Amino acid sequence: MIVNRIDFSMDSNKDAIRVNNLTREYNDTTVLAGVNLIIREGEFYALMGPNGSGKTTLTSIIACVRRPSSGNVEIYGKSPDKAKDIIAYIPQDNFSSPYLTGRENLTYFAGLLGYSKKEARKIVTEILERIELIKDADKRVSTYSGGMRKRLEIGTALFPSTRILILDEPTTGVDPTGRREFLGMLNEMCKGDLTVLMTTHIGTDAEMATRVGLMDKGRIIAEGQPEELKSKIGLLSIVSVKTAIKTRKSQMHSRNLTVVNCHLKRIVDTESILKMRQRQHPIL
């Protein structure tokens, strides 16, 4: 199989991703407000912020899934449209088939990419080893843990042409041990020829990256190595707390609605019982 690639060699001083004054508006709402960002080749970059901060919108524009209102993105100096062959975008929701084995899922994706059966067998085995699922390759995905399934879905993006991997909240629903193993794997991958951009709202996940950008209200408000941000102003903790508060409010709102609905149901049930009794005993 021949893949058209952008010609480059591994260089930690090379810009893999460059975002220039990017904006995105929906109706009267500004989601991105002039974002500027540079990610070097081989970096594991975590974009951290609370829900609604613009993380997913930004990464989807970089991945060429959405269009910006203004500004532009460069992938190795070219527009994302011309760099699709080297970009892999993994959304938050699981997409691998639970009814197939891990090997079958990857073989299916290899077929979509045009690999022959012989090529697919070789490449799929290499990917399974790389994502540390070779021992579980022939088990159904429905038996996988959350962390194993995320690793498999990373595997669908690791065919030879991929150089930039973009992940939207990849550790959602994964237990702490699985998260550490998963993020450790990403870190190892970046020691090769892969650049990783990951969104998260969890401080401990962001700490596994080589560099972190903190995002709020459509802007990157701070940037640096995890230890640098922690020691300076404890920003990772601040963002984690802010996210937790928003999540807590959402949960409380949902819980309050449940209580109200249960209360209304009791009122309706009581009225139904009274009406039934009145039909049976008109004196009531």
C-alpha positions in Angstrom: 0.0 0.0 0.0 1.3 3.4 -0.9 0.4 6.3 1.4 0.9 10.0 0.3 2.7 11.6 3.2 4.1 15.0 4.1 7.8 14.7 3.8 9.6 15.2 7.1 12.2 13.7 9.4 11.9 13.5 13.2 12.9 16.8 14.7 12.0 18.0 18.2 12.4 21.6 17.1 10.0 21.3 14.2 6.4 22.6 14.6 4.0 19.8 14.2 0.9 21.9 14.9 0.6 25.7 14.8 -2.6 27.5 15.6 -2.8 31.1 14.6 -5.4 33.5 16.2 -8.2 30.9 15.9 -11.8 31.9 16.6 -15.0 30.0 16.5 -18.5 31.5 17.0 -21.9 29.8 17.2 -24.7 32.3 16.7 -23.9 35.0 19.4 -21.6 32.7 21.5 -17.8 32.9 21.2 -16.4 29.5 21.8 -12.8 30.2 20.8 -11.4 33.8 21.3 -8.2 34.1 19.4 -6.3 31.0 20.3 -2.6 30.7 19.5 -0.7 27.5 20.1 2.5 25.7 18.9 3.1 22.0 19.5 6.5 20.6 18.6 7.0 17.3 16.9 7.2 14.4 19.4 5.4 16.3 22.2 2.7 14.9 24.4 0.6 18.0 24.9 -2.4 18.1 27.3 -5.0 20.7 26.8 -6.7 21.0 30.1 -9.8 22.9 31.2 -13.4 22.7 32.6 -16.3 21.6 30.4 -17.3 24.3 28.0 -13.8 25.9 27.9 -13.5 25.2 24.1 -11.1 22.2 24.2 -13.2 19.9 22.0 -13.9 22.7 19.5 -10.2 23.5 19.2 -9.1 19.9 18.8 -11.8 19.2 16.2 -10.8 22.2 14.2 -7.1 21.0 14.3 -8.3 17.6 13.2 -10.3 19.2 10.3 -13.6 18.0 11.6 -14.9 21.5 12.1 -14.1 24.9 10.4 -12.9 28.0 12.3 -14.7 31.3 12.0 -11.3 33.0 11.5 -7.7 32.3 11.9 -5.9 29.2 10.7 -4.2 25.9 11.6 -1.0 24.6 10.1 0.1 20.9 10.2 3.8 20.8 9.3 3.3 24.1 7.6 0.3 22.9 5.5 -3.5 23.2 6.0 -5.2 20.3 7.8 -7.0 19.5 4.5 -3.7 18.6 3.0 -2.5 16.7 6.0 -5.4 14.4 6.6 -3.2 11.3 5.9 -1.1 11.9 9.0 -3.8 13.0 11.5 -5.8 10.6 13.6 -8.7 11.9 15.7 -10.2 9.7 18.5 -13.4 11.1 19.9 -14.6 10.6 23.5 -17.2 7.9 22.8 -16.1 4.3 22.1 -16.4 3.2 18.5 -14.8 -0.2 18.4 -17.2 -3.1 18.0 -17.7 -5.1 21.2 -18.8 -8.1 19.2 -15.4 -8.5 17.4 -12.0 -9.4 18.9 -9.3 -6.7 19.2 -7.5 -8.3 16.3 -10.7 -8.3 14.2 -11.4 -4.6 14.9 -7.9 -3.6 13.8 -8.0 -5.9 10.7 -11.3 -4.2 9.7 -9.7 -0.8 9.9 -6.7 -2.0 7.9 -9.1 -3.1 5.2 -10.8 0.3 5.1 -7.3 1.8 4.6 -6.7 -0.5 1.6 -4.1 -2.9 3.1 -4.0 -6.4 1.6 -4.6 -9.4 3.9 -0.9 -10.1 4.1 0.0 -6.5 4.9 -2.9 -6.2 7.4 -1.8 -9.4 9.4 1.8 -8.0 9.8 0.8 -4.4 10.7 -2.1 -5.4 13.0 0.3 -7.7 15.0 2.8 -4.8 15.3 0.1 -2.5 16.5 -1.2 -5.0 19.1 2.3 -5.3 20.5 2.7 -1.5 20.6 -0.5 -1.0 22.5 0.3 -4.0 24.8 -2.8 -6.0 23.8 -1.1 -8.9 22.0 -2.1 -11.4 24.8 -5.8 -10.3 24.6 -5.9 -9.8 20.8 -8.3 -12.7 20.2 -10.8 -11.9 23.0 -14.0 -10.1 22.3 -13.8 -6.4 23.0 -16.9 -6.8 25.2 -14.6 -8.5 27.8 -12.1 -5.7 27.8 -11.7 -3.2 30.6 -12.2 0.5 29.9 -8.5 1.0 29.7 -8.0 -1.9 27.3 -10.7 -0.6 25.0 -9.1 2.8 24.9 -5.8 1.3 24.0 -7.5 -0.7 21.2 -9.0 2.5 19.8 -5.6 4.2 19.9 -4.5 1.2 17.9 -6.9 2.1 15.1 -5.0 5.3 14.7 -1.5 3.9 14.7 -1.2 2.7 11.1 2.1 3.8 9.5 0.9 7.1 8.0 -0.2 8.6 11.4 2.1 11.2 12.8 -0.4 13.3 14.9 -2.8 11.7 17.3 -5.6 13.9 18.7 -7.6 12.5 21.7 -10.7 14.0 23.2 -11.1 13.1 26.9 -9.6 9.6 26.3 -9.7 8.5 30.0 -13.4 9.1 30.6 -14.9 6.0 32.3 -11.4 4.5 32.9 -10.4 3.5 36.4 -7.2 5.2 38.0 -4.9 2.2 37.3 -6.1 1.9 33.7 -5.6 5.7 33.3 -2.0 5.5 34.4 -1.2 2.6 32.2 -2.9 4.3 29.2 -1.2 7.6 29.7 2.2 5.9 30.3 1.7 4.2 26.9 1.1 7.5 25.2 4.2 9.0 26.8 6.3 6.1 25.4 4.8 6.5 21.9 5.9 10.2 21.9 9.5 9.0 22.2 9.2 7.7 18.7 7.8 9.7 15.8 4.3 10.5 17.2 2.9 13.8 18.4 0.0 13.6 20.8 -2.6 16.3 21.6 -5.0 15.3 24.4 -7.9 17.1 26.1 -8.7 16.5 29.7 -10.2 18.1 32.8 -8.3 15.8 35.2 -5.1 17.3 36.8 -3.4 14.0 37.4 -3.9 13.0 33.7 -2.4 16.3 32.6 0.6 15.7 34.8 1.6 12.8 32.6 2.1 15.1 29.5 5.3 16.8 28.6 3.6 20.1 28.3 0.2 21.5 29.4 -2.0 24.3 28.1 -4.7 25.5 30.5 -7.9 26.6 28.7 -10.9 28.7 30.0 -13.6 30.6 28.2 -12.1 30.0 24.8 -8.6 31.1 25.6 -5.3 29.4 26.6 -4.6 31.2 29.9 -1.4 29.5 30.9 1.1 27.0 29.4 4.2 25.1 30.5 5.5 21.9 31.9 3.3 20.2 34.5 5.7 20.7 37.4 6.2 24.4 36.4 2.5 25.1 36.5 2.1 23.3 39.8 4.9 25.0 41.5 4.1 28.5 40.3 0.5 28.9 41.0 -1.1 25.5 41.4 -3.1 26.0 38.3 -3.6 22.3 37.7 -5.4 22.0 41.0 -7.4 25.2 40.4 -8.7 23.9 37.1 -9.5 20.5 38.6 -11.4 22.1 41.5 -13.3 24.4 39.1 -14.2 21.4 36.9 -15.3 19.4 40.0 -17.5 22.3 41.1 -19.2 22.5 37.7 -19.7 18.7 37.7 -21.1 18.8 41.2 -23.6 21.6 40.3 -24.7 19.5 37.3 -25.1 16.4 39.4 -27.1 18.3 42.1 -29.3 19.8 39.4 -29.9 16.4 38.0 -30.6 15.0 41.5 -33.0 17.8 42.2 -34.9 17.1 39.0 -35.1 13.5 40.0 -36.5 14.4 43.4 -39.1 16.7 41.9 -40.1 14.1 39.4 -40.5 11.5 42.1 -42.5 13.9 44.2 -44.8 14.7 41.2 -45.2 11.0 40.5 -46.3 10.4 44.1 -48.9 13.2 43.8 -50.2 11.7 40.6 -50.3 8.2 42.1 -52.1 9.5 45.2 -54.7 11.3 43.0 -55.2 8.1 41.0 -55.7 6.1 44.1 -58.3 8.6 45.5 -60.2 8.6 42.2 -60.3 4.8 42.2 -61.5 4.7 45.8 -64.2 7.3 45.0 -65.5 5.1 42.1 -65.6 2.1 44.4 -67.0 4.0 47.4 -68.9 7.1 46.3 -69.2 8.3 49.9 -65.4 9.1 49.9 
